[in-house]
C-alpha cells in the first residue's frame, strides 16, 4: 500500500469518526428536545437507545425521522413509567438531601434504605434501556418489562458496575453542570449498550 493510499484510508476513517460523533450528538439534542415536558424523559431515552442502534450502529439513514418513530414506539410502551419517573426522582433527591442534613441514627438508617433503593431503580432504568435496544418492533409492553426483569436477574453484577459508573458521572455533573446537555442521555445509553454489545455484534437482533 502506497503512502497516498494510506493517507486516503486515514482520511476516510477520520471522516467516518466525525460523522458518528455528529450523529450521536444529534441524538442527544433530539433527546433533550423530546424530554422538555419531563414526563417524556423515559420514552425519549428509549428512543435515543433504539435510534443509536438503528442509525449509528446499523448505519440506517434518516436519523431524526428514526428517532421520532422510535419515540412513538417508546411512548406507547413506557408512558406509565414516564409519568412516574419525574416525581420519583424528585422524591428520592429530596429524601436524600433531607436525611443528609439530619446527622442522626435515624438519618443514617434512612439513608441505608433509600440509597440502595435508588441503586436498584437506576439498575432497572439501565436494564430497560438495554432491553429496548434489542427488542423487535412488535414487542409488547409486557414483553419489554419481562425482558427488563431478565436483565436484572441475569446481569446483576454488570448492572452494579453501570450504576457505579453512572453515579460517578452524576458526581461529576454536580461540579460541572454544563455536562448535563452533553451526556444526560448518552451516558446511560452507552452503559446500556455495553450490556448488549455482544448480542448486537452477532447481527441476530430483529426489528
C-alpha positions as CSV (number, residue, x, y, z in Angstrom):
1,X,0.0,0.0,0.0
2,X,1.4,3.4,-1.1
3,X,1.7,6.4,1.2
4,X,-1.1,8.2,-0.7
5,X,-3.4,5.2,-0.2
6,X,-2.7,5.1,3.5
7,X,-3.5,8.8,3.8
8,X,-6.8,8.3,1.9
9,X,-7.6,5.4,4.3
10,X,-6.8,7.5,7.4
11,X,-8.8,10.4,5.9
12,X,-11.8,8.2,5.3
13,X,-11.6,6.8,8.8
14,X,-11.4,10.3,10.2
15,X,-14.5,11.5,8.3
16,X,-16.4,8.4,9.4
17,X,-15.4,9.2,13.0
18,X,-16.7,12.8,12.6
19,X,-20.0,11.5,11.1
20,X,-20.5,9.1,14.0
21,X,-19.8,11.8,16.6
22,X,-22.2,14.2,14.8
23,X,-24.9,11.5,14.7
24,X,-24.5,10.8,18.4
25,X,-24.6,14.4,19.4
26,X,-27.7,14.9,17.2
27,X,-29.4,12.1,19.0
28,X,-28.5,13.7,22.3
29,X,-30.1,17.0,21.1
30,X,-33.2,15.2,20.0
31,X,-33.4,13.5,23.4
32,X,-33.2,16.9,25.1
33,X,-35.9,18.4,23.0
34,X,-38.2,15.4,23.5
35,X,-37.6,15.5,27.3
36,X,-38.8,19.1,27.8
37,X,-42.2,18.0,29.1
38,X,-40.4,15.9,31.8
39,X,-43.0,13.1,31.6
40,X,-41.4,12.1,28.2
41,X,-37.9,11.6,29.6
42,X,-38.2,7.8,29.7
43,X,-39.7,7.4,26.2
44,X,-37.1,9.9,24.9
45,X,-34.3,7.8,26.5
46,X,-35.7,4.6,24.9
47,X,-36.0,6.4,21.6
48,X,-32.3,7.5,21.8
49,X,-31.3,4.0,22.7
50,X,-33.1,2.4,19.7
51,X,-32.1,5.2,17.4
52,X,-28.4,4.7,18.4
53,X,-28.7,1.1,17.4
54,X,-30.6,1.6,14.1
55,X,-28.9,4.7,12.8
56,X,-25.4,4.7,14.3
57,X,-24.6,1.0,14.8
58,X,-26.6,-0.4,11.8
59,X,-26.0,2.8,9.7
60,X,-29.6,3.2,8.6
61,X,-30.5,6.6,7.0
62,X,-32.8,9.2,8.4
63,X,-31.6,9.8,11.9
64,X,-34.2,12.4,13.0
65,X,-37.1,10.5,11.4
66,X,-35.9,7.3,13.0
67,X,-35.7,9.0,16.4
68,X,-39.3,10.3,16.4
69,X,-40.5,7.0,15.0
70,X,-38.8,5.2,17.9
71,X,-40.2,7.9,20.3
72,X,-43.7,7.0,19.2
73,X,-42.8,3.3,19.7
74,X,-41.4,4.0,23.2
75,X,-44.3,6.2,24.3
76,X,-46.9,3.6,23.6
77,X,-45.0,1.1,25.7
78,X,-43.4,3.2,28.6
79,X,-45.8,6.2,29.1
80,X,-46.7,5.0,32.6
81,X,-43.0,4.8,33.6
82,X,-42.7,8.3,32.1
83,X,-45.4,9.6,34.3
84,X,-43.8,8.0,37.4
85,X,-40.2,8.9,36.7
86,X,-40.0,12.7,37.4
87,X,-41.9,12.7,40.7
88,X,-40.0,9.6,41.8
89,X,-36.6,11.3,41.1
90,X,-37.7,14.4,42.9
91,X,-38.8,12.5,46.0
92,X,-35.6,10.4,46.0
93,X,-33.4,13.5,45.7
94,X,-35.3,15.5,48.4
95,X,-35.3,12.4,50.7
96,X,-31.5,12.0,50.4
97,X,-30.9,15.7,50.9
98,X,-33.2,15.8,53.9
99,X,-31.6,12.9,55.7
100,X,-28.1,14.1,54.8
101,X,-28.9,17.3,56.7
102,X,-30.1,15.3,59.7
103,X,-26.9,13.7,61.2
104,X,-28.6,11.2,63.5
105,X,-29.0,7.5,63.8
106,X,-32.4,7.7,62.2
107,X,-31.0,9.7,59.3
108,X,-28.2,7.1,58.8
109,X,-30.7,4.3,58.9
110,X,-33.0,6.1,56.4
111,X,-30.1,6.6,54.0
112,X,-29.1,3.0,54.3
113,X,-32.5,2.2,52.9
114,X,-33.0,5.0,50.4
115,X,-29.6,4.8,48.7
116,X,-29.8,1.1,47.9
117,X,-33.4,1.6,46.6
118,X,-32.1,4.4,44.3
119,X,-29.4,2.0,43.1
120,X,-31.9,-0.7,42.3
121,X,-34.1,1.8,40.5
122,X,-31.1,3.0,38.5
123,X,-30.2,-0.6,37.6
124,X,-33.8,-1.1,36.4
125,X,-33.6,2.0,34.2
126,X,-30.3,0.8,32.6
127,X,-31.9,-2.7,32.1
128,X,-34.9,-1.1,30.5
129,X,-32.7,0.8,28.0
130,X,-30.7,-2.4,27.3
131,X,-33.9,-4.5,26.8
132,X,-35.4,-1.8,24.5
133,X,-32.2,-1.7,22.4
134,X,-32.6,-5.3,21.4
135,X,-36.4,-5.5,21.4
136,X,-38.1,-6.2,18.0
137,X,-40.6,-3.6,16.7
138,X,-43.5,-5.8,17.6
139,X,-42.6,-6.1,21.3
140,X,-45.5,-5.5,23.7
141,X,-45.2,-3.5,26.9
142,X,-45.5,-6.7,28.9
143,X,-42.7,-8.4,26.9
144,X,-40.5,-5.3,27.3
145,X,-41.0,-5.3,31.1
146,X,-40.3,-9.1,31.2
147,X,-37.1,-8.7,29.3
148,X,-36.0,-5.9,31.6
149,X,-36.6,-8.2,34.5
150,X,-34.4,-10.9,32.8
151,X,-31.6,-8.3,32.6
152,X,-32.0,-7.5,36.2
153,X,-31.8,-11.2,37.2
154,X,-29.1,-12.4,34.9
155,X,-26.8,-9.4,34.7
156,X,-26.8,-8.2,38.3
157,X,-23.0,-7.7,38.5
158,X,-22.6,-5.8,35.2
159,X,-25.6,-3.6,36.2
160,X,-24.0,-2.9,39.5
161,X,-21.0,-1.7,37.6
162,X,-23.2,0.6,35.4
163,X,-24.8,2.0,38.5
164,X,-21.4,2.8,39.9
165,X,-20.3,4.4,36.6
166,X,-23.5,6.5,36.4
167,X,-23.2,7.6,40.0
168,X,-19.6,8.7,39.3
169,X,-20.9,10.7,36.3
170,X,-23.6,12.3,38.4
171,X,-20.9,13.4,40.9
172,X,-19.0,15.0,38.1
173,X,-22.2,16.8,36.9
174,X,-22.5,18.3,40.4
175,X,-19.2,20.0,39.8
176,X,-19.7,20.7,36.1
177,X,-23.4,21.2,35.3
178,X,-22.5,22.0,31.7
179,X,-22.1,18.2,31.2
180,X,-25.8,17.7,31.5
181,X,-26.7,18.8,27.9
182,X,-23.9,16.7,26.5
183,X,-24.3,13.4,28.4
184,X,-27.7,13.2,30.2
185,X,-29.0,10.8,27.5
186,X,-25.8,9.5,26.1
187,X,-24.1,8.3,29.3
188,X,-26.9,5.9,30.3
189,X,-27.3,4.9,26.6
190,X,-23.6,4.0,26.4
191,X,-23.8,2.0,29.6
192,X,-26.8,0.1,28.4
193,X,-25.1,-0.6,25.0
194,X,-22.2,-2.1,26.9
195,X,-24.6,-4.7,28.3
196,X,-25.8,-5.8,24.9
197,X,-23.0,-5.1,22.5
198,X,-22.1,-8.8,22.1
199,X,-25.7,-9.6,21.2
200,X,-25.8,-6.8,18.7
201,X,-22.5,-7.8,17.2
202,X,-24.0,-11.2,16.2
203,X,-26.4,-9.4,13.9
204,X,-29.3,-11.6,15.2
205,X,-31.3,-8.7,16.7
206,X,-34.6,-8.3,14.9
207,X,-36.5,-5.1,14.4
